[in-house]
Amino acid sequence: MLYIWGLRWWPGIFLGELIVNGQLLVDHVPLPVGSLAGQQLGNMAEIVIGAWLLRRLIGRGAALDETAQVGGMIIATGAATAISATIGTVSMLAGGVIEAADVPTFWRTWWLGDTSGALIVIPLALTWLPSPRAALRRLWTLEGGLLIASVVALATLGVTSAAPLTYMVFPALIWAAFRFGPAGVALSVAINAVLTIGITAHRMGAFFSQPIDNRTLSTQLYVLVGALTALFLAALVSERERSAEELAESRRRESEGALEERLRIARELHDSVSQALFSSVLHTRAAQKALLEEGAQVSGRLGETLAAIGELTRRAQREMRMFIFEWGPESIGEGLVRAFESHVASLGEELGLKIDVEGPETRLPLTRTTQTQLFWIGREALANSLKHGGSTIVRVRVDLLDGRVILEVTDNGRGFDPAEEHPGHNGLESMRSRAEEIDGTLMITSVPTRGTVVRVDVAVESGKHTDVA
């Protein structure tokens, strides 16, 4: 509580310790007042210094989802409990409660007891108190119920069985680490500790059958080892999950950066080279018209040269238009279907190609990133139809069926064998890469002389839609 709320709440800890020590003072075997005062001082020092160390080593608001945080918690806890164990042991020795020969065992028992308790309570508080609803929501599933039932059953069986089955609960703790994170592990460890201590305290189970010193040591180590193993494993799994998310986010940013660069290049080509070629065509036509007005023969050498220049310029213009078509500045705008409609609006007439676009009028339940990748896959398929397929008719169709969005580009071109390698052509690899980035399934069906079908299938994203500016 001091770690979460602040060290200024230490008087509450003092009052709690005072109540406990007051009870010990009036017990049927009362302890010396000096020993109890030393015990209170040691416990206060443990808690205040422990909270301070926690804040220094793991920072505020730690969720124990990093191995460094778990390690810092262990260091802070071990150091703080060592203070209490040392001061308490010296106080009991000075008050004549224990003999000098008992000091090592007494100190060890005190230190392990406080450390084991801290490694049960601290993780439970850090993972559940900040957001109990979020922690409960993750466990409030059929699998979560099965996990809790397994922890209860295996912990009970392991401690009560006469056979050496004590550590049977570990598979359940590992399950909690992999599937439910630090919050699930903290709860599982707490349940295991409560059952183990309760069964042993009621004179039952494998630990109770041992001598008192071994009984205490075995119980403490059992709880401690289980907590450490599960907490470190949960932190490691959380780090790997976070690394995977960061890698995916990095790839997304890299993809968006590459897309922006392509759009910038396409815009610059459109604004500079394409406009220059268009101006060259106009000047060539003006020169040919001037020849006619001056009475010269268009079929002469100068006219033929101008005609050749005009044809070469128009060919370069078509090549540039095709390049801009592949790298063009269009985006998904108001949606995937509208983007395709806008993109192919003038291509059919200019390039001698008939392109039909079909799809739903409503927004698709996909993020802008997913729709952008689908758009570029469709563009790549269209570009292949124009450049390599010799197609005259292309159909672009978008369907929303049974929780899936399906993009299909069909042409009547010459087709190809998708299994063969095509050196120098990266279009197929680009489409496959984009489909993988959005967890989509890409299928390319093509038969030579019978056209090609490019089909992409992605799952809808619940609660998401096109982010339209």
C-alpha positions as CSV (number, residue, x, y, z in Angstrom):
1,M,0.0,0.0,0.0
2,L,2.9,2.4,0.7
3,Y,4.3,1.6,-2.8
4,I,0.9,2.4,-4.4
5,W,-0.4,5.2,-2.3
6,G,2.8,6.8,-1.0
7,L,5.1,6.6,2.0
8,R,3.1,9.2,3.9
9,W,0.6,6.4,4.9
10,W,3.2,4.8,7.2
11,P,1.2,5.6,10.4
12,G,-1.4,3.1,9.3
13,I,1.3,0.4,9.2
14,F,2.5,1.5,12.6
15,L,-1.1,1.1,14.1
16,G,-1.5,-2.3,12.5
17,E,1.8,-3.5,13.9
18,L,0.9,-2.0,17.3
19,I,-2.4,-4.1,17.4
20,V,-0.6,-7.3,16.5
21,N,2.2,-6.7,19.1
22,G,-0.4,-5.7,21.7
23,Q,-2.1,-9.1,21.2
24,L,1.3,-10.8,21.7
25,L,1.9,-8.8,24.8
26,V,-1.3,-10.1,26.5
27,D,-1.0,-13.7,25.2
28,H,-0.8,-16.5,27.7
29,V,2.9,-16.6,27.1
30,P,3.6,-12.9,26.8
31,L,6.8,-11.7,25.1
32,P,9.1,-9.1,26.7
33,V,8.1,-5.5,25.9
34,G,11.6,-4.8,24.7
35,S,11.6,-7.7,22.2
36,L,8.1,-6.6,20.9
37,A,9.4,-3.0,20.5
38,G,12.4,-4.3,18.5
39,Q,10.1,-6.5,16.4
40,Q,7.8,-3.5,15.7
41,L,10.8,-1.3,14.8
42,G,12.2,-4.0,12.4
43,N,8.8,-4.6,10.8
44,M,8.3,-0.8,10.2
45,A,11.8,-0.5,8.7
46,E,11.1,-3.5,6.5
47,I,7.9,-2.1,5.1
48,V,9.0,1.6,4.6
49,I,12.4,0.7,3.1
50,G,10.8,-2.1,1.0
51,A,8.2,0.4,-0.5
52,W,11.0,2.9,-1.1
53,L,13.2,0.2,-2.8
54,L,10.3,-0.9,-4.9
55,R,9.7,2.6,-6.2
56,R,13.4,3.0,-7.0
57,L,13.9,-0.4,-8.6
58,I,10.7,-1.0,-10.6
59,G,9.2,2.5,-10.8
60,R,5.6,3.4,-10.1
61,G,2.7,1.6,-11.7
62,A,4.7,-1.6,-12.5
63,A,2.6,-4.4,-13.9
64,L,5.3,-7.1,-13.4
65,D,5.2,-7.8,-17.2
66,E,9.0,-7.4,-17.5
67,T,11.7,-9.7,-16.1
68,A,13.5,-6.6,-14.9
69,Q,10.5,-5.6,-12.8
70,V,10.2,-9.1,-11.3
71,G,13.9,-9.1,-10.5
72,G,13.7,-5.7,-9.0
73,M,10.7,-6.8,-6.8
74,I,12.7,-9.8,-5.6
75,I,15.7,-7.7,-4.7
76,A,13.6,-5.1,-2.9
77,T,11.7,-7.7,-1.0
78,G,14.7,-9.8,-0.1
79,A,16.6,-6.8,1.2
80,A,13.7,-5.4,3.2
81,T,12.7,-8.7,4.8
82,A,16.3,-9.3,5.7
83,I,16.2,-6.0,7.8
84,S,13.1,-7.2,9.7
85,A,14.5,-10.7,10.2
86,T,17.8,-9.3,11.5
87,I,16.3,-6.7,13.9
88,G,13.6,-9.1,15.1
89,T,16.1,-11.9,15.7
90,V,18.4,-9.6,17.7
91,S,15.5,-8.4,19.7
92,M,14.3,-11.9,20.6
93,L,17.9,-12.9,21.5
94,A,18.3,-9.8,23.7
95,G,15.0,-10.5,25.4
96,G,15.9,-14.1,26.1
97,V,13.2,-15.5,23.9
98,I,15.7,-17.6,21.9
99,E,19.1,-19.0,22.5
100,A,22.2,-18.1,20.5
101,A,22.2,-21.6,18.9
102,D,18.7,-20.9,17.5
103,V,19.7,-17.7,15.8
104,P,20.4,-19.1,12.2
105,T,17.2,-21.2,12.1
106,F,15.1,-18.4,13.7
107,W,16.5,-15.8,11.2
108,R,16.0,-18.1,8.2
109,T,12.4,-18.9,9.2
110,W,11.6,-15.2,9.7
111,W,13.2,-14.1,6.5
112,L,11.7,-16.9,4.3
113,G,8.3,-16.3,5.9
114,D,8.2,-12.6,5.2
115,T,9.7,-13.1,1.7
116,S,7.2,-15.8,0.7
117,G,4.3,-13.7,2.0
118,A,5.6,-10.6,0.1
119,L,5.9,-12.6,-3.2
120,I,2.2,-13.6,-2.8
121,V,0.7,-10.3,-1.8
122,I,2.8,-7.8,-3.8
123,P,2.2,-9.3,-7.3
124,L,-1.5,-9.7,-6.4
125,A,-1.8,-6.0,-5.5
126,L,0.3,-4.7,-8.4
127,T,-1.6,-6.7,-11.0
128,W,-5.2,-6.4,-9.7
129,L,-5.6,-3.2,-7.8
130,P,-4.9,-0.7,-10.7
131,S,-7.5,-2.2,-12.9
132,P,-9.5,-5.1,-11.3
133,R,-12.1,-5.2,-14.1
134,A,-9.5,-5.7,-16.8
135,A,-7.8,-8.4,-14.8
136,L,-11.1,-10.1,-14.1
137,R,-12.2,-9.8,-17.7
138,R,-9.2,-11.8,-18.9
139,L,-10.0,-14.6,-16.5
140,W,-13.8,-14.5,-16.9
141,T,-13.8,-17.1,-19.6
142,L,-14.3,-20.9,-19.8
143,E,-10.6,-21.3,-20.0
144,G,-10.1,-19.0,-17.0
145,G,-12.5,-21.1,-15.0
146,L,-10.8,-24.3,-16.0
147,L,-7.4,-22.8,-14.9
148,I,-8.7,-21.8,-11.4
149,A,-10.3,-25.2,-11.0
150,S,-7.0,-26.9,-12.1
151,V,-5.0,-24.9,-9.6
152,V,-7.3,-25.7,-6.8
153,A,-7.4,-29.4,-7.7
154,L,-3.7,-29.9,-8.3
155,A,-2.6,-27.8,-5.3
156,T,-4.9,-29.8,-3.0
157,L,-3.9,-33.1,-4.5
158,G,-0.2,-32.3,-4.5
159,V,-0.1,-31.3,-0.8
160,T,-2.5,-33.9,0.6
161,S,-1.2,-36.9,-1.3
162,A,1.0,-39.4,0.5
163,A,2.8,-40.0,-2.8
164,P,5.5,-37.5,-4.0
165,L,3.1,-35.3,-6.0
166,T,3.9,-32.0,-4.3
167,Y,4.8,-30.1,-7.5
168,M,1.9,-31.2,-9.6
169,V,0.5,-27.6,-9.5
170,F,3.4,-26.4,-11.7
171,P,1.7,-27.2,-15.0
172,A,-1.3,-25.1,-14.0
173,L,1.0,-22.2,-13.0
174,I,2.8,-22.5,-16.4
175,W,-0.6,-22.5,-18.1
176,A,-1.5,-19.3,-16.3
177,A,1.8,-17.7,-17.3
178,F,1.3,-18.4,-21.0
179,R,-2.4,-17.7,-21.3
180,F,-3.3,-15.2,-18.6
181,G,-0.3,-13.0,-17.9
182,P,1.0,-11.7,-14.6
183,A,-2.6,-11.1,-13.2
184,G,-3.5,-14.8,-13.8
185,V,-0.2,-16.0,-12.3
186,A,-0.6,-13.8,-9.2
187,L,-4.0,-15.1,-8.5
188,S,-3.0,-18.7,-9.1
189,V,0.1,-18.4,-6.9
190,A,-2.1,-16.9,-4.1
191,I,-4.6,-19.7,-4.4
192,N,-1.8,-22.3,-4.2
193,A,-0.3,-20.6,-1.2
194,V,-3.6,-20.3,0.7
195,L,-4.4,-24.0,0.1
196,T,-0.9,-25.2,1.0
197,I,-0.7,-23.1,4.2
198,G,-4.3,-23.9,5.2
199,I,-3.9,-27.7,4.7
200,T,-0.6,-27.7,6.6
201,A,-1.9,-25.6,9.4
202,H,-4.8,-28.0,9.9
203,R,-2.4,-30.9,10.5
204,M,-2.8,-32.5,7.1
205,G,-0.7,-33.1,4.1
206,A,2.9,-33.9,3.1
207,F,4.5,-30.9,4.9
208,F,2.8,-31.5,8.2
209,S,4.3,-35.0,8.5
210,Q,7.8,-33.5,8.7
211,P,9.5,-32.2,11.8
212,I,8.5,-28.6,12.7
213,D,11.6,-26.9,11.4
214,N,11.5,-28.9,8.1
215,R,7.8,-28.4,7.9
216,T,8.1,-24.7,8.0
217,L,11.1,-24.6,5.6
218,S,9.5,-27.0,3.1
219,T,6.2,-25.0,3.1
220,Q,8.0,-21.7,2.6
221,L,10.3,-23.0,-0.2
222,Y,7.4,-24.6,-1.9
223,V,5.4,-21.4,-2.0
224,L,8.5,-19.3,-2.9
225,V,9.7,-21.5,-5.7
226,G,6.3,-21.7,-7.2
227,A,5.8,-17.9,-7.1
228,L,9.3,-17.1,-8.5
229,T,9.0,-19.6,-11.4
230,A,5.5,-18.5,-12.5
231,L,6.2,-14.8,-12.1
232,F,9.4,-14.9,-14.2
233,L,7.7,-17.1,-16.8
234,A,4.7,-14.7,-17.1
235,A,7.0,-11.7,-17.4
236,L,9.1,-13.5,-20.1
237,V,5.9,-14.4,-22.1
238,S,4.6,-10.8,-21.7
239,E,7.9,-9.4,-23.1
240,R,7.8,-11.8,-26.1
241,E,4.2,-10.8,-26.8
242,R,5.1,-7.1,-26.5
243,S,8.1,-7.6,-28.8
244,A,5.9,-9.3,-31.4
245,E,3.5,-6.4,-31.2
246,E,6.3,-3.9,-31.6
247,L,7.7,-5.8,-34.5
248,A,4.3,-5.8,-36.2
249,E,3.9,-2.1,-35.5
250,S,7.4,-1.5,-36.9
251,R,6.5,-3.4,-40.1
252,R,3.3,-1.4,-40.4
253,R,5.2,1.9,-40.1
254,E,7.8,0.7,-42.5
255,S,5.0,-0.3,-45.0
256,E,3.3,3.0,-44.6
257,G,6.6,4.8,-45.0
258,A,7.3,2.9,-48.2
259,L,3.8,3.7,-49.4
260,E,4.3,7.4,-48.7
261,E,7.6,7.4,-50.6
262,R,6.0,5.7,-53.6
263,L,3.2,8.2,-53.6
264,R,5.7,11.1,-53.4
265,I,7.6,9.7,-56.4
266,A,4.4,9.2,-58.4
267,R,3.3,12.7,-57.6
268,E,6.6,14.2,-58.7
269,L,6.6,12.2,-61.9
270,H,3.1,13.3,-62.6
271,D,3.9,16.9,-61.9
272,S,7.2,17.1,-63.8
273,V,8.0,14.3,-66.3
274,S,4.4,13.6,-67.3
275,Q,3.6,17.3,-67.7
276,A,6.8,17.8,-69.8
277,L,5.9,14.9,-72.1
278,F,2.4,16.3,-72.5
279,S,3.9,19.7,-73.4
280,S,6.2,18.0,-75.9
281,V,3.2,16.4,-77.6
282,L,1.5,19.8,-77.8
283,H,4.6,21.5,-79.3
284,T,5.0,18.7,-81.8
285,R,1.4,19.1,-82.9
286,A,1.9,22.9,-83.1
287,A,5.0,22.4,-85.3
288,Q,3.1,20.0,-87.6
289,K,0.2,22.5,-87.8
290,A,2.7,25.3,-88.6
291,L,4.2,23.3,-91.4
292,L,0.7,22.9,-93.0
293,E,0.0,26.6,-92.6
294,E,3.3,27.5,-94.3
295,G,2.5,25.2,-97.2
296,A,5.1,22.6,-96.5
297,Q,4.5,18.9,-97.1
298,V,3.9,16.9,-93.9
299,S,5.2,13.9,-95.7
300,G,8.6,15.5,-96.2
301,R,11.7,14.8,-94.1
302,L,10.8,17.5,-91.5
303,G,7.3,16.3,-91.2
304,E,8.3,12.7,-90.9
305,T,10.8,13.7,-88.2
306,L,8.1,15.6,-86.3
307,A,5.7,12.7,-86.6
308,A,8.4,10.3,-85.2
309,I,9.1,12.7,-82.3
310,G,5.4,12.9,-81.6
311,E,5.0,9.1,-81.7
312,L,8.0,8.6,-79.4
313,T,6.7,11.2,-77.0
314,R,3.3,9.6,-76.9
315,R,4.8,6.2,-76.3
316,A,6.9,7.6,-73.5
317,Q,3.7,9.3,-72.2
318,R,1.9,5.9,-72.2
319,E,4.8,4.3,-70.4
320,M,4.8,7.1,-67.8
321,R,1.0,6.8,-67.4
322,M,1.4,3.1,-66.8
323,F,4.2,3.7,-64.3
324,I,2.0,6.3,-62.5
325,F,-0.8,3.8,-62.7
326,E,1.3,1.3,-60.7
327,W,2.7,3.8,-58.2
328,G,-0.1,6.4,-58.4
329,P,-1.2,8.8,-55.7
330,E,-4.7,7.4,-55.2
331,S,-5.6,6.3,-51.7
332,I,-8.6,4.4,-50.3
333,G,-10.4,7.8,-49.8
334,E,-14.0,7.0,-48.9
335,G,-13.6,3.3,-49.0
336,L,-12.1,0.4,-50.9
337,V,-14.8,0.2,-53.6
338,R,-14.9,3.9,-54.2
339,A,-11.1,3.9,-54.5
340,F,-11.2,1.3,-57.2
341,E,-14.0,3.1,-59.0
342,S,-12.0,6.4,-58.9
343,H,-8.8,4.6,-60.0
344,V,-10.2,2.9,-63.1
345,A,-12.6,5.7,-64.1
346,S,-10.5,6.8,-67.1
347,L,-8.2,3.8,-67.7
348,G,-10.6,1.8,-69.8
349,E,-10.9,4.5,-72.4
350,E,-7.3,5.6,-72.5
351,L,-5.8,2.1,-72.5
352,G,-8.4,0.2,-74.5
353,L,-9.4,-1.8,-71.5
354,K,-12.9,-2.4,-70.1
355,I,-12.8,-2.5,-66.3
356,D,-15.9,-3.2,-64.2
357,V,-15.9,-2.5,-60.4
358,E,-18.5,-4.2,-58.2
359,G,-18.9,-4.1,-54.4
360,P,-21.1,-3.0,-51.5
361,E,-21.9,0.7,-51.1
362,T,-21.6,0.5,-47.3
363,R,-18.3,0.8,-45.4
364,L,-16.3,-2.3,-45.0
365,P,-15.5,-3.5,-41.4
366,L,-11.8,-3.1,-42.0
367,T,-9.1,-0.7,-40.8
368,R,-7.7,1.9,-43.2
369,T,-4.4,-0.1,-43.2
370,T,-6.1,-3.3,-44.3
371,Q,-8.1,-1.6,-47.0
372,T,-5.0,0.2,-48.3
373,Q,-3.1,-3.1,-48.6
374,L,-6.1,-4.7,-50.4
375,F,-6.2,-1.7,-52.7
376,W,-2.5,-2.1,-53.6
377,I,-3.0,-5.8,-54.2
378,G,-5.8,-5.0,-56.6
379,R,-3.7,-2.3,-58.3
380,E,-0.9,-4.8,-58.8
381,A,-3.3,-7.3,-60.3
382,L,-4.7,-4.6,-62.6
383,A,-1.2,-3.5,-63.6
384,N,-0.2,-7.1,-64.5
385,S,-3.3,-7.4,-66.6
386,L,-2.4,-4.3,-68.6
387,K,1.3,-4.9,-68.9
388,H,1.7,-8.6,-69.2
389,G,-1.8,-10.2,-69.7
390,G,-3.0,-8.6,-72.9
391,S,-6.4,-8.3,-71.3
392,T,-9.4,-6.5,-72.8
393,I,-11.9,-7.1,-70.0
394,V,-11.1,-7.0,-66.2
395,R,-13.6,-7.3,-63.4
396,V,-12.8,-6.0,-59.9
397,R,-15.3,-7.4,-57.3
398,V,-15.4,-6.8,-53.5
399,D,-17.7,-9.1,-51.4
400,L,-18.6,-9.2,-47.7
401,L,-19.6,-12.8,-46.9
402,D,-19.8,-14.7,-43.6
403,G,-17.4,-12.4,-41.7
404,R,-14.9,-12.3,-44.5
405,V,-14.0,-9.6,-47.1
406,I,-13.1,-11.0,-50.5
407,L,-11.4,-9.1,-53.2
408,E,-11.3,-10.7,-56.6
409,V,-9.7,-9.4,-59.8
410,T,-10.5,-11.4,-62.9
411,D,-9.2,-10.8,-66.5
412,N,-9.5,-12.5,-69.9
413,G,-5.8,-12.2,-70.7
414,R,-3.3,-14.7,-71.9
415,G,-2.7,-16.1,-68.4
416,F,0.5,-17.7,-67.0
417,D,1.7,-20.5,-64.8
418,P,1.8,-19.1,-61.2
419,A,4.1,-22.0,-60.1
420,E,6.9,-20.8,-62.5
421,E,9.4,-18.2,-61.6
422,H,9.3,-14.9,-63.4
423,P,12.6,-13.1,-63.1
424,G,12.5,-9.4,-63.0
425,H,8.8,-9.3,-62.0
426,N,8.2,-8.7,-58.3
427,G,4.4,-8.2,-58.6
428,L,3.4,-11.6,-57.3
429,E,5.8,-11.5,-54.4
430,S,4.6,-8.0,-53.5
431,M,1.0,-9.2,-53.5
432,R,1.8,-12.2,-51.3
433,S,3.8,-10.0,-48.9
434,R,0.9,-7.5,-48.6
435,A,-1.6,-10.3,-48.0
436,E,0.6,-11.8,-45.2
437,E,0.8,-8.4,-43.5
438,I,-3.0,-8.3,-43.1
439,D,-3.3,-12.0,-42.3
440,G,-5.1,-12.6,-45.6
441,T,-5.2,-15.6,-47.9
442,L,-4.0,-14.9,-51.4
443,M,-5.0,-17.3,-54.2
444,I,-3.9,-16.9,-57.8
445,T,-5.6,-19.1,-60.4
446,S,-4.3,-18.8,-64.0
447,V,-4.3,-21.0,-67.1
448,P,-2.3,-20.0,-70.2
449,T,-4.7,-18.4,-72.8
450,R,-7.6,-18.5,-70.3
451,G,-7.1,-15.5,-68.1
452,T,-6.2,-15.0,-64.5
453,V,-8.1,-14.7,-61.2
454,V,-6.5,-13.0,-58.2
455,R,-8.4,-13.6,-54.9
456,V,-7.7,-12.2,-51.5
457,D,-9.7,-13.3,-48.4
458,V,-9.4,-11.4,-45.1
459,A,-11.4,-11.7,-41.9
460,V,-13.5,-8.6,-40.9
461,E,-12.2,-6.6,-37.9
462,S,-14.9,-6.4,-35.3
463,G,-15.7,-2.8,-34.3
464,K,-13.5,-1.3,-36.9
465,H,-14.3,0.6,-40.1
466,T,-12.6,2.8,-42.6
467,D,-11.0,5.8,-40.9
468,V,-12.1,8.5,-43.3
469,A,-10.6,11.9,-42.9
